[in-house]
Amino acid sequence: MDTRDYAYLWAWEPLLPADVTSVLHGLQAPWWICGGWALDLFLGRETRRHDDLDVAVLRQDQPALFRHLRDWDLWYATPEHNLRPWDGHHLEPPIDGIWARRSSEPYAPWTCEFLLNEHSDDAWIFSGNEAVTQSLAEVGAERDGVRFLRPEIVLLFKSRELTPKNEADFAVVKPQLTRPGSSWLRHAIEVINPGHPWSLRLS
């Protein structure tokens, strides 16, 4: 199944972050809202329209996620941008996205995408790059009972693609970053992409 050839694959439920708390109630693994919604949770307001909703989980917790969503329709995204049915087998890098929907009907909307994050012991690792880490205890925050990735981590992921949307997210969130968060983000960006235009703006 090729996501570029099937327009219906881009239909998503109008899900809000608070809805995810109900969906994942009982999941025996940590999770965090990520992407643009995480930035809005950090800011405490909705800054733009969101077409989908992403949730970060740890790669080691795939079995728990599969058990929790065993009655759902689950697919994983390949590096070639194809979707393949996921039967719960362990997904290794570079595969890091699991698409989930409540029904296997062909035109059923997707509920959310789960993004597999790397870690070692108590350290979160950015995309397998052990030069960029954070304590697992400090990668997330919470607003109104909804857990989300810290904005500096979300912006690090967004720094890989300088799209108009990501540039706008950076411009809105940057002034609200804590000093430690801003310093961490600048260092991380310089490690993975020296000379990145966001580095100077974070100085």
C-alpha positions as CSV (number, residue, x, y, z in Angstrom):
1,M,0.0,0.0,0.0
2,D,1.5,3.3,-1.1
3,T,0.4,6.4,0.8
4,R,1.2,8.6,-2.2
5,D,-1.4,6.7,-4.4
6,Y,-4.3,6.4,-2.0
7,A,-5.8,9.7,-1.1
8,Y,-8.1,8.1,1.5
9,L,-5.1,7.2,3.6
10,W,-4.9,10.9,4.6
11,A,-8.3,11.0,6.3
12,W,-7.9,11.4,10.0
13,E,-10.3,11.5,12.9
14,P,-10.8,14.9,14.4
15,L,-9.0,13.8,17.6
16,L,-7.9,16.1,20.4
17,P,-5.0,15.4,22.7
18,A,-7.4,14.9,25.6
19,D,-9.0,12.1,23.6
20,V,-5.8,10.2,23.5
21,T,-5.8,9.8,27.3
22,S,-8.9,7.7,27.0
23,V,-7.6,5.7,24.0
24,L,-4.4,4.8,25.8
25,H,-5.9,4.3,29.3
26,G,-4.4,1.2,30.7
27,L,-1.4,1.1,28.3
28,Q,1.5,-0.3,30.4
29,A,4.1,2.0,28.9
30,P,5.0,5.7,28.9
31,W,3.7,7.9,26.0
32,W,3.7,11.5,25.1
33,I,1.8,13.7,22.6
34,C,4.3,15.0,20.1
35,G,4.4,17.1,16.9
36,G,2.5,20.3,16.6
37,W,-0.1,19.4,19.2
38,A,2.7,19.0,21.8
39,L,3.8,22.6,21.1
40,D,0.2,23.8,21.6
41,L,-0.1,21.9,24.9
42,F,3.1,23.6,26.0
43,L,1.8,27.0,25.0
44,G,-1.6,26.4,26.5
45,R,-3.5,27.4,23.3
46,E,-4.1,26.1,19.8
47,T,-2.0,28.1,17.5
48,R,-2.9,26.5,14.1
49,R,-5.0,23.8,12.5
50,H,-3.7,20.2,13.0
51,D,-4.4,17.6,10.3
52,D,-3.3,14.6,12.5
53,L,-2.1,13.6,15.9
54,D,1.2,11.9,16.7
55,V,2.1,10.0,19.9
56,A,5.6,9.1,21.0
57,V,6.3,5.8,22.6
58,L,9.6,3.9,23.3
59,R,10.7,1.3,20.8
60,Q,11.0,-1.3,23.5
61,D,7.3,-0.9,24.3
62,Q,6.0,-2.1,20.9
63,P,4.6,-5.4,22.5
64,A,2.6,-3.4,25.1
65,L,1.3,-1.1,22.4
66,F,0.3,-4.0,20.1
67,R,-1.5,-5.8,23.0
68,H,-3.4,-2.6,23.9
69,L,-4.5,-2.0,20.4
70,R,-5.0,-5.7,19.4
71,D,-8.4,-5.0,18.0
72,W,-7.3,-2.1,15.9
73,D,-6.1,-1.9,12.3
74,L,-2.3,-1.3,12.6
75,W,0.2,-0.6,9.8
76,Y,3.8,0.5,9.8
77,A,5.5,3.0,7.4
78,T,8.5,1.9,5.5
79,P,11.4,4.2,4.5
80,E,9.9,4.1,1.0
81,H,6.7,5.7,2.3
82,N,4.7,2.6,1.9
83,L,2.3,1.2,4.6
84,R,2.6,-2.5,5.6
85,P,0.2,-4.4,8.0
86,W,1.8,-4.7,11.4
87,D,1.2,-8.1,13.1
88,G,3.2,-7.1,16.2
89,H,6.6,-8.2,15.1
90,H,9.5,-6.1,16.4
91,L,10.2,-3.1,14.2
92,E,13.8,-2.0,13.9
93,P,15.2,1.3,12.8
94,P,14.8,3.0,10.4
95,I,11.1,2.1,10.7
96,D,9.7,4.4,13.4
97,G,6.0,5.0,12.5
98,I,2.9,3.0,13.3
99,W,-0.4,4.1,11.9
100,A,-3.5,3.1,13.9
101,R,-7.2,3.2,13.2
102,R,-10.2,1.7,14.9
103,S,-11.6,-0.1,11.9
104,S,-10.1,-2.1,9.0
105,E,-12.8,-0.7,6.6
106,P,-10.9,0.7,3.5
107,Y,-12.1,4.2,4.0
108,A,-11.9,4.3,7.8
109,P,-10.1,7.4,9.0
110,W,-6.8,7.0,10.9
111,T,-6.8,7.8,14.6
112,C,-3.2,8.6,15.2
113,E,0.4,7.7,14.4
114,F,2.7,6.3,17.0
115,L,6.4,7.3,16.6
116,L,9.0,4.9,18.0
117,N,11.7,6.7,20.1
118,E,15.0,5.3,21.0
119,H,16.4,5.0,24.5
120,S,19.1,3.3,26.6
121,D,18.4,2.6,30.2
122,D,17.2,5.9,31.6
123,A,18.3,8.1,28.7
124,W,16.2,9.1,25.7
125,I,18.3,9.2,22.5
126,F,17.5,11.3,19.4
127,S,17.0,9.1,16.4
128,G,19.7,6.7,17.5
129,N,22.3,9.5,17.8
130,E,23.9,8.9,21.2
131,A,25.5,12.3,21.1
132,V,22.1,13.9,21.6
133,T,20.3,12.6,24.7
134,Q,18.0,13.6,27.6
135,S,17.0,12.0,30.8
136,L,13.8,10.0,30.2
137,A,12.4,11.6,33.4
138,E,12.8,15.0,31.7
139,V,11.6,14.5,28.1
140,G,7.9,15.1,29.0
141,A,5.6,17.6,30.6
142,E,1.9,17.6,31.4
143,R,-1.1,19.9,31.0
144,D,-4.6,19.1,32.2
145,G,-3.6,15.4,32.6
146,V,-2.2,15.1,29.0
147,R,1.4,14.2,28.7
148,F,3.5,15.7,25.9
149,L,7.1,15.9,24.7
150,R,9.0,18.9,25.8
151,P,9.0,21.7,23.1
152,E,12.8,21.6,22.6
153,I,12.6,17.9,21.7
154,V,9.7,18.5,19.3
155,L,11.5,21.4,17.7
156,L,14.6,19.2,17.3
157,F,12.6,16.8,15.2
158,K,11.1,19.6,13.2
159,S,14.5,21.1,12.5
160,R,15.2,18.3,10.1
161,E,12.7,19.8,7.6
162,L,12.5,23.5,7.2
163,T,8.9,23.6,5.9
164,P,6.8,26.8,6.3
165,K,4.8,25.0,9.0
166,N,7.9,24.0,11.0
167,E,9.4,27.5,10.6
168,A,6.1,29.0,11.9
169,D,6.1,26.6,14.9
170,F,9.7,27.5,15.7
171,A,8.9,31.2,15.6
172,V,5.9,30.9,17.9
173,V,7.6,28.6,20.5
174,K,11.2,29.9,20.6
175,P,10.4,33.0,22.8
176,Q,8.7,30.7,25.3
177,L,11.5,28.2,25.7
178,T,13.2,28.0,29.1
179,R,16.9,29.0,29.1
180,P,18.0,25.4,29.7
181,G,15.6,24.2,27.0
182,S,16.9,26.7,24.5
183,S,20.5,25.9,25.3
184,W,19.8,22.1,24.9
185,L,18.1,22.6,21.6
186,R,20.9,24.8,20.2
187,H,23.5,22.3,21.2
188,A,21.5,19.4,19.8
189,I,20.9,21.1,16.5
190,E,24.6,22.0,16.2
191,V,25.5,18.3,16.8
192,I,23.2,16.9,14.1
193,N,23.2,19.7,11.6
194,P,26.1,22.2,12.1
195,G,25.3,25.6,10.6
196,H,21.6,25.1,10.8
197,P,19.8,28.5,10.6
198,W,17.9,28.0,13.9
199,S,21.2,27.8,15.8
200,L,21.9,31.5,15.4
201,R,18.4,32.4,16.3
202,L,18.7,30.4,19.5
203,S,21.9,32.2,20.6
